[in-house]
Amino acid sequence: MARLNKELLKSGYKFPEDINVGKVKELPEKVLQFGEGGFLRGFVDWMFDKLINKDLFDGKVVVVQPIQHGMVNMLNDQDGAYTLLLRGIQNGKRVEEKSIITSISRGINPYTEYEEYIKCASNPDLRVIISNTTEAGIAYDPTDTIDDKPQKSYPGKLTAFLYKRYQAFNGDPSKGMIIIPCELIERNGDNLKKIVFRLAGEWKLEPAFIEWLEKHNYFLNSLVDRVVTGYPRDEIQELTKAFGYEDNLVDTAEIFHLWVIEGDKKLAEELPFTKAGLNVIWTDNMTPYRDRKVRILNGAHTMTVLAAYLYGKNTVKECMDDELISAYMKKGIFEEIIPTLNLPKDELEKFANDVLERFENPYIRHMLLSISLNSTSKFKARVLPSLLGYKEKTGKLPEVLTFSLAALMAFYKGSEIKEVSLIGDRNGEPYNITDDMPVLEMFKSLWSKYDGTRDSVQTLVETVLSKANMWGQDLNEVSGLTEAVTNYLYEIQTKGIGEVLEKVTRG
């Protein structure tokens, strides 16, 4: 069977009619991308493919492997081409989109091809740098030096690369770069810029370079949102048969996508994603969009999964298929979270409805126990701001969000710690509760004192809410919260989670 590569694409091979085949044409390399994994290929490279096929961008992506062992050899074996399968629910219907992506020119391993990699800095056409090197990738490494070939950290590699470019073009202002990190940390561009400037100072690079960095390079904060499920190992034989060719780099993702980029609107003319019909928002303030994602998408997960797991559900899709859990989630989102956010209501409701369709995606098996990891810190970041914001705005406690805090405490009920997990019990079935060890030890100790009385529940609740280091404040000071959480938790223990869910959801 034929292998997907440039020769096959140029050969006149008859691909299945339901596969969109990208344009195969030689273009200059205008984008340098640190990262060759499934996410960037299923998100950024797909977007550049759309631009190229609509004649809105006349450049290709050269991919740099950010760590010593990676996938660029596989990428080069296929001349950068791969099949992307997008699947999900859109407007209530199942949707599939199959494309052969041809936006990548080649891949480079800087650990074995350093000269080829650093030569890219002298490319006059290069304009954009994209990265996704995991959340830990944007980190300062004091052992990096300007002479390393290459530096260990991504910021180290980037600093040296930009210095080489500055030298190659004698500080030409027009050769500065648009740098857009996709790592999932808050204000990723600002954090990356801070480390690059720190390294430039520590390496004693000339002031003129630092001035060029500041004036002629754009470090943009960005927020990415798409679930990329990667190589479909369980389906690959069936897919290969349907495709009619072999592809070792098949990538899969959901239909939904969103990229929020905080930067000068004039840069949107150079990267005209919106003209291609893509859901890319250029803004001078990404905070409302970040809050929207964290509090609606992530918040809906955190306020739901612990109660739903105790209720007997195992995946997000099962939650959406259950009438009670689905109604509970919708009440929390539309009646309690959305009123606390600072964007137009219709925008928020559109995003929320998109989120609910994403949760219904039958192609993604998202396990509740996976989402439950480190739920205390997730609750603080994702749910607590909405709970407190609702209380401040209305003077009342939000029922669903308050109940979800009690559900968290119920989920964290365990009497034994094994290795790094507290062991909970769901109707005789053990489950792992994973969090920081002090959190697990606290809950283990508190639940050991529970004697079935409301007083013992109240003591537990008061102690948990008092942990300002965990919540950022003593939550017992929030009027009515201690009593409400105590009532919910006591009812969960005495009546069962189902009856209390019904009461909270339907009144």
C-alpha positions as CSV (number, residue, x, y, z in Angstrom):
1,M,0.0,0.0,0.0
2,A,1.3,3.5,-0.9
3,R,2.7,5.8,1.8
4,L,1.4,9.3,2.1
5,N,4.2,11.7,1.0
6,K,4.8,14.5,-1.5
7,E,5.3,12.0,-4.4
8,L,2.0,10.4,-3.8
9,L,0.3,13.9,-3.6
10,K,1.9,14.9,-7.0
11,S,1.3,11.5,-8.7
12,G,-2.3,12.0,-9.5
13,Y,-3.3,9.4,-7.0
14,K,-7.1,9.2,-6.6
15,F,-7.8,10.0,-3.0
16,P,-11.2,9.2,-1.5
17,E,-13.8,11.9,-2.3
18,D,-14.4,12.8,1.3
19,I,-10.7,13.8,2.0
20,N,-9.8,17.4,1.3
21,V,-6.3,17.4,-0.2
22,G,-4.2,20.5,0.4
23,K,-2.3,22.4,-2.3
24,V,1.1,20.9,-3.0
25,K,3.3,23.9,-4.0
26,E,6.7,25.1,-3.1
27,L,6.6,28.1,-0.8
28,P,9.2,29.9,1.3
29,E,9.5,29.0,5.0
30,K,7.8,31.8,6.9
31,V,6.9,30.1,10.2
32,L,9.3,28.4,12.6
33,Q,7.5,26.0,14.9
34,F,8.9,24.5,18.1
35,G,7.0,21.3,18.6
36,E,5.9,18.5,16.3
37,G,3.2,16.8,18.4
38,G,-0.4,16.2,17.7
39,F,-1.7,19.4,19.2
40,L,0.2,21.8,16.9
41,R,-0.5,19.6,13.9
42,G,-4.2,19.5,14.7
43,F,-4.5,23.2,15.5
44,V,-1.9,25.6,14.2
45,D,-0.7,23.7,11.1
46,W,-4.3,23.0,10.2
47,M,-4.9,26.8,10.3
48,F,-1.9,27.6,8.1
49,D,-3.1,24.9,5.7
50,K,-6.4,26.7,5.5
51,L,-4.7,30.0,4.8
52,I,-2.5,28.5,2.1
53,N,-5.4,26.8,0.4
54,K,-7.3,30.1,0.3
55,D,-4.3,31.9,-1.1
56,L,-4.2,34.1,2.1
57,F,-0.6,33.1,3.1
58,D,2.3,32.3,0.9
59,G,4.6,30.5,3.3
60,K,5.2,27.1,4.9
61,V,6.0,25.9,8.4
62,V,9.4,24.5,9.3
63,V,9.1,22.4,12.4
64,V,11.8,22.2,15.1
65,Q,11.9,19.2,17.5
66,P,12.2,20.9,21.0
67,I,13.6,17.8,22.7
68,Q,16.3,15.3,21.7
69,H,13.9,12.4,20.9
70,G,10.8,13.2,18.9
71,M,8.9,12.7,15.7
72,V,10.7,14.8,13.0
73,N,12.1,11.7,11.3
74,M,8.6,10.4,10.8
75,L,7.5,13.8,9.6
76,N,10.3,13.9,7.0
77,D,9.5,10.4,5.9
78,Q,6.2,11.8,4.8
79,D,7.5,15.1,3.5
80,G,5.5,16.9,6.2
81,A,2.2,15.6,5.0
82,Y,-0.4,13.9,7.3
83,T,-4.1,13.2,7.5
84,L,-6.2,15.2,10.0
85,L,-9.6,13.8,11.1
86,L,-11.9,16.3,12.8
87,R,-15.0,14.8,14.5
88,G,-17.6,16.1,16.8
89,I,-21.1,17.5,17.3
90,Q,-22.0,20.8,15.5
91,N,-25.5,22.3,15.6
92,G,-26.8,19.0,17.1
93,K,-25.4,16.8,14.2
94,R,-22.4,14.5,14.0
95,V,-19.7,16.2,11.8
96,E,-16.6,14.7,10.3
97,E,-13.9,16.6,8.2
98,K,-11.0,14.7,6.7
99,S,-8.0,16.6,5.3
100,I,-4.5,16.0,4.1
101,I,-2.4,18.8,5.7
102,T,0.5,20.1,3.5
103,S,1.5,23.3,5.4
104,I,4.7,21.8,6.8
105,S,7.8,21.9,4.7
106,R,10.1,19.7,6.8
107,G,11.3,18.9,10.3
108,I,14.6,19.6,11.9
109,N,16.2,18.0,15.0
110,P,18.5,20.7,16.4
111,Y,20.3,18.1,18.5
112,T,21.6,16.3,15.3
113,E,21.2,19.1,12.7
114,Y,22.2,22.2,14.6
115,E,23.7,24.0,11.6
116,E,20.6,23.4,9.5
117,Y,18.4,24.6,12.4
118,I,20.4,27.8,13.1
119,K,20.6,28.6,9.3
120,C,16.8,29.3,9.6
121,A,17.7,32.5,11.6
122,S,19.3,33.8,8.4
123,N,16.1,33.2,6.3
124,P,14.9,36.6,5.2
125,D,11.3,35.3,4.7
126,L,10.9,34.0,8.3
127,R,8.4,36.1,10.2
128,V,6.5,33.9,12.8
129,I,7.6,31.7,15.7
130,I,5.0,29.3,17.2
131,S,5.6,27.0,20.1
132,N,4.0,24.3,22.2
133,T,6.7,22.8,24.4
134,T,4.3,21.7,27.3
135,E,3.5,24.0,30.2
136,A,7.0,23.2,31.7
137,G,8.6,24.3,28.4
138,I,8.5,28.0,29.2
139,A,10.9,27.9,32.1
140,Y,14.3,29.5,33.0
141,D,17.3,27.2,32.9
142,P,20.3,28.7,34.6
143,T,22.6,26.2,32.9
144,D,21.9,27.5,29.3
145,T,24.7,29.4,27.6
146,I,24.9,31.3,24.3
147,D,27.5,28.7,23.1
148,D,25.3,25.6,23.6
149,K,24.3,23.8,20.4
150,P,21.4,23.8,21.2
151,Q,20.4,25.2,24.6
152,K,18.4,22.8,26.8
153,S,15.3,25.0,27.4
154,Y,13.0,26.5,24.8
155,P,13.5,30.1,26.0
156,G,17.3,29.4,25.8
157,K,17.0,28.2,22.2
158,L,14.7,31.1,21.3
159,T,17.1,33.7,22.8
160,A,20.1,32.3,20.9
161,F,18.1,32.0,17.7
162,L,16.9,35.6,17.9
163,Y,20.5,36.8,18.6
164,K,21.7,34.9,15.5
165,R,18.9,36.6,13.5
166,Y,19.9,40.0,14.8
167,Q,23.5,39.4,13.8
168,A,22.5,38.0,10.3
169,F,20.6,41.1,9.4
170,N,22.6,43.7,11.4
171,G,19.6,44.6,13.6
172,D,17.3,45.3,10.6
173,P,14.0,46.4,12.2
174,S,12.0,44.5,9.5
175,K,13.5,41.2,10.5
176,G,11.9,41.1,13.9
177,M,9.6,38.1,14.7
178,I,5.9,37.6,15.7
179,I,6.3,35.1,18.5
180,I,3.1,33.3,19.6
181,P,3.4,30.6,22.3
182,C,0.6,28.1,22.7
183,E,1.7,26.6,26.0
184,L,-1.2,26.4,28.5
185,I,0.1,28.9,31.1
186,E,-1.4,32.3,31.9
187,R,0.1,35.1,29.9
188,N,2.4,32.8,28.1
189,G,3.9,35.5,25.8
190,D,4.8,37.8,28.8
191,N,6.4,34.9,30.6
192,L,8.4,33.8,27.6
193,K,9.6,37.4,27.0
194,K,10.7,37.8,30.6
195,I,12.9,34.8,30.4
196,V,14.4,35.7,27.0
197,F,15.3,39.2,28.3
198,R,16.8,37.7,31.5
199,L,19.0,35.3,29.5
200,A,20.1,38.1,27.1
201,G,21.2,40.1,30.2
202,E,22.9,37.2,31.9
203,W,24.7,36.2,28.6
204,K,25.9,39.9,28.4
205,L,24.6,40.3,24.9
206,E,25.0,43.9,23.5
207,P,22.4,46.5,24.5
208,A,21.6,47.1,20.8
209,F,20.4,43.5,20.5
210,I,18.2,44.0,23.6
211,E,16.8,47.2,22.1
212,W,16.1,45.3,18.8
213,L,14.3,42.6,20.8
214,E,12.1,45.1,22.6
215,K,11.2,47.4,19.6
216,H,10.9,45.0,16.7
217,N,9.7,41.6,18.1
218,Y,6.2,40.8,19.3
219,F,5.8,38.4,22.2
220,L,2.0,37.8,22.1
221,N,-0.1,36.1,24.8
222,S,-2.4,33.5,23.4
223,L,-5.1,31.2,24.5
224,V,-5.7,27.9,22.6
225,D,-8.8,25.7,22.8
226,R,-9.2,22.5,21.0
227,V,-9.2,18.9,22.2
228,V,-6.7,17.1,20.0
229,T,-7.0,13.3,20.6
230,G,-3.9,12.5,18.5
231,Y,-3.0,9.2,16.8
232,P,-6.1,6.9,16.6
233,R,-4.3,3.7,17.6
234,D,-7.5,1.8,18.2
235,E,-8.9,2.7,14.7
236,I,-5.9,2.9,12.5
237,Q,-6.4,-0.4,10.6
238,E,-10.0,0.6,9.7
239,L,-9.0,4.1,8.8
240,T,-6.0,3.0,6.7
241,K,-8.3,0.7,4.7
242,A,-10.8,3.6,4.1
243,F,-8.0,6.0,3.2
244,G,-6.3,3.6,0.8
245,Y,-2.8,4.7,1.9
246,E,-0.6,4.4,4.9
247,D,0.0,7.3,7.2
248,N,2.0,7.0,10.4
249,L,1.1,10.6,11.4
250,V,-2.7,10.5,11.4
251,D,-4.0,13.0,13.8
252,T,-7.5,13.4,15.3
253,A,-9.3,16.3,17.0
254,E,-12.7,17.7,17.8
255,I,-14.4,20.1,15.4
256,F,-14.4,23.1,17.8
257,H,-11.4,25.4,17.8
258,L,-10.6,28.8,19.3
259,W,-7.4,30.9,19.3
260,V,-7.4,34.1,21.2
261,I,-4.4,36.3,20.5
262,E,-3.6,39.4,22.4
263,G,-1.8,41.7,20.1
264,D,-1.8,44.7,17.7
265,K,-4.6,44.3,15.2
266,K,-2.3,45.2,12.4
267,L,-0.6,41.8,12.9
268,A,-4.0,40.2,12.0
269,E,-3.4,41.4,8.5
270,E,-0.2,39.4,8.3
271,L,-1.9,36.4,9.7
272,P,-5.4,36.6,8.3
273,F,-6.9,33.6,10.1
274,T,-10.3,35.4,10.4
275,K,-10.5,36.0,6.7
276,A,-10.2,32.2,6.2
277,G,-13.2,31.8,8.4
278,L,-11.3,30.5,11.4
279,N,-12.4,31.1,15.0
280,V,-9.4,33.4,15.9
281,I,-9.9,36.5,18.0
282,W,-7.4,39.3,18.0
283,T,-7.8,41.4,21.1
284,D,-6.0,44.0,23.2
285,N,-7.2,42.2,26.4
286,M,-7.5,38.4,26.5
287,T,-8.5,38.3,30.2
288,P,-12.3,38.1,29.6
289,Y,-11.8,35.3,27.1
290,R,-9.5,33.4,29.5
291,D,-12.1,33.9,32.3
292,R,-14.8,32.7,29.9
293,K,-12.9,29.5,29.1
294,V,-11.7,28.7,32.6
295,R,-15.0,29.4,34.3
296,I,-17.5,28.0,31.7
297,L,-15.5,25.1,30.1
298,N,-13.2,24.1,33.0
299,G,-15.6,25.3,35.6
300,A,-18.4,23.1,34.3
301,H,-16.1,20.1,34.5
302,T,-15.0,20.8,38.1
303,M,-18.4,21.6,39.4
304,T,-19.9,18.5,37.8
305,V,-17.5,15.6,37.7
306,L,-17.1,14.8,41.4
307,A,-20.8,14.7,42.1
308,A,-21.4,12.8,38.8
309,Y,-18.8,10.2,39.7
310,L,-20.3,9.6,43.1
311,Y,-23.7,9.3,41.3
312,G,-22.3,6.4,39.2
313,K,-21.1,8.1,36.0
314,N,-17.6,7.5,34.5
315,T,-17.3,9.8,31.4
316,V,-18.3,13.3,30.4
317,K,-20.4,11.8,27.6
318,E,-22.3,9.7,30.2
319,C,-23.0,12.9,32.1
320,M,-24.5,14.6,29.0
321,D,-26.6,11.5,28.3
322,D,-28.1,11.6,31.8
323,E,-31.1,13.9,32.1
324,L,-30.4,14.9,35.7
325,I,-26.6,15.6,35.4
326,S,-27.1,17.4,32.1
327,A,-29.8,19.7,33.7
328,Y,-27.6,20.3,36.8
329,M,-24.7,21.3,34.5
330,K,-26.8,23.7,32.5
331,K,-28.3,25.3,35.6
332,G,-24.8,25.9,36.9
333,I,-23.5,27.4,33.7
334,F,-26.4,29.5,32.5
335,E,-27.9,30.7,35.8
336,E,-24.8,30.9,38.1
337,I,-21.6,31.3,36.0
338,I,-22.5,33.4,33.0
339,P,-24.0,36.2,35.2
340,T,-20.6,36.7,36.8
341,L,-18.6,37.2,33.5
342,N,-17.7,40.4,31.7
343,L,-18.6,39.7,28.1
344,P,-21.9,40.2,26.2
345,K,-24.5,37.7,27.3
346,D,-25.1,36.3,23.8
347,E,-21.4,35.7,23.3
348,L,-21.2,33.8,26.6
349,E,-24.3,31.7,25.8
350,K,-23.0,30.9,22.3
351,F,-19.7,29.7,23.9
352,A,-21.6,27.7,26.6
353,N,-23.7,26.0,24.0
354,D,-20.6,25.1,22.0
355,V,-19.1,23.7,25.2
356,L,-22.1,21.5,25.8
357,E,-21.9,20.1,22.3
358,R,-18.2,19.4,22.8
359,F,-19.0,17.5,26.0
360,E,-21.5,15.4,23.9
361,N,-18.8,14.4,21.4
362,P,-19.1,10.6,21.0
363,Y,-15.5,10.4,19.6
364,I,-13.9,11.5,22.9
365,R,-13.9,9.3,26.0
366,H,-13.1,11.8,28.7
367,M,-12.8,10.0,32.1
368,L,-14.2,11.8,35.1
369,L,-11.4,10.4,37.4
370,S,-8.9,11.9,35.0
371,I,-10.6,15.3,35.3
372,S,-10.8,14.9,39.1
373,L,-7.0,15.1,39.6
374,N,-6.0,18.0,41.9
375,S,-9.6,19.2,42.3
376,T,-8.9,21.5,45.2
377,S,-6.6,23.8,43.2
378,K,-8.9,23.4,40.2
379,F,-11.9,24.5,42.3
380,K,-10.1,27.5,43.5
381,A,-9.2,28.7,40.0
382,R,-12.3,27.5,38.1
383,V,-15.3,27.6,40.3
384,L,-14.6,29.7,43.4
385,P,-14.4,33.0,41.5
386,S,-17.9,32.4,40.0
387,L,-19.3,31.4,43.4
388,L,-17.9,34.5,45.1
389,G,-18.8,36.7,42.2
390,Y,-22.5,35.5,42.2
391,K,-22.7,36.1,46.0
392,E,-21.3,39.6,45.6
393,K,-23.6,40.4,42.7
394,T,-26.9,39.0,44.0
395,G,-26.3,38.7,47.8
396,K,-27.3,35.0,47.6
397,L,-25.2,31.8,47.3
398,P,-25.4,30.0,44.0
399,E,-27.1,26.6,44.6
400,V,-25.2,24.4,42.1
401,L,-21.7,25.9,42.8
402,T,-22.2,25.8,46.6
403,F,-23.4,22.2,46.3
404,S,-20.3,21.3,44.2
405,L,-18.1,22.4,47.0
406,A,-19.9,19.9,49.3
407,A,-19.6,17.3,46.6
408,L,-15.8,17.8,46.5
409,M,-15.6,17.1,50.2
410,A,-17.7,14.0,49.8
411,F,-15.6,12.8,46.9
412,Y,-12.5,13.3,49.1
413,K,-13.8,10.9,51.7
414,G,-11.2,8.1,52.3
415,S,-9.6,6.3,55.2
416,E,-6.4,4.9,53.6
417,I,-3.6,6.5,51.6
418,K,-1.8,4.1,49.2
419,E,1.3,5.4,47.5
420,V,0.2,8.9,46.3
421,S,-3.6,8.5,46.4
422,L,-6.3,8.6,49.0
423,I,-8.7,5.7,48.4
424,G,-12.3,6.5,48.2
425,D,-15.3,4.2,48.0
426,R,-18.2,4.3,45.5
427,N,-20.8,1.7,46.5
428,G,-18.1,-0.8,47.4
429,E,-15.9,0.1,44.4
430,P,-12.5,1.8,45.4
431,Y,-11.3,4.8,43.5
432,N,-8.1,6.9,43.6
433,I,-8.3,10.5,44.9
434,T,-5.2,12.3,43.6
435,D,-4.0,15.7,45.0
436,D,-1.1,17.2,47.0
437,M,-0.3,14.9,49.9
438,P,-1.1,17.5,52.6
439,V,-4.6,17.9,51.1
440,L,-5.1,14.1,51.1
441,E,-3.8,13.7,54.7
442,M,-6.1,16.5,55.8
443,F,-9.2,14.9,54.4
444,K,-8.2,11.5,55.7
445,S,-7.8,12.9,59.2
446,L,-11.0,14.8,59.1
447,W,-13.2,12.0,57.7
448,S,-11.8,9.6,60.4
449,K,-13.6,11.8,63.0
450,Y,-17.0,11.7,61.2
451,D,-19.5,9.9,63.4
452,G,-22.7,10.2,61.4
453,T,-23.8,13.4,63.2
454,R,-24.4,16.8,61.7
455,D,-22.0,18.3,64.2
456,S,-19.1,16.2,63.0
457,V,-19.9,17.2,59.4
458,Q,-19.9,20.9,60.4
459,T,-16.5,20.5,62.1
460,L,-15.1,19.0,58.9
461,V,-16.6,21.8,56.7
462,E,-15.4,24.5,59.0
463,T,-11.9,23.1,59.0
464,V,-11.7,22.7,55.3
465,L,-13.1,26.2,54.6
466,S,-10.7,27.8,57.0
467,K,-7.7,26.7,54.9
468,A,-6.7,30.1,53.5
469,N,-3.6,28.6,52.0
470,M,-5.8,26.3,49.9
471,W,-8.6,28.8,48.9
472,G,-6.8,32.1,49.1
473,Q,-9.0,33.2,52.0
474,D,-11.0,31.8,55.0
475,L,-14.2,30.8,53.3
476,N,-16.0,30.6,56.7
477,E,-16.2,34.4,56.4
478,V,-18.5,34.2,53.4
479,S,-21.9,34.8,54.8
480,G,-24.0,31.6,54.9
481,L,-21.5,29.4,53.1
482,T,-20.4,27.2,56.0
483,E,-24.0,26.4,56.9
484,A,-25.1,25.7,53.3
485,V,-22.1,23.4,52.6
486,T,-22.6,21.6,55.9
487,N,-26.3,21.0,55.0
488,Y,-25.5,19.7,51.6
489,L,-22.7,17.4,52.8
490,Y,-24.8,16.0,55.6
491,E,-27.6,15.3,53.2
492,I,-25.2,13.6,50.8
493,Q,-24.0,11.3,53.7
494,T,-27.5,10.5,55.0
495,K,-29.7,10.6,51.9
496,G,-27.3,9.8,49.0
497,I,-25.9,12.0,46.3
498,G,-28.9,11.3,43.9
499,E,-31.6,12.8,46.1
500,V,-29.5,15.9,46.8
501,L,-28.6,16.4,43.1
502,E,-32.3,16.2,42.3
503,K,-33.1,18.8,45.0
504,V,-30.4,21.2,43.8
505,T,-31.2,20.9,40.2
506,R,-35.0,20.9,40.2
507,G,-35.7,22.6,43.5
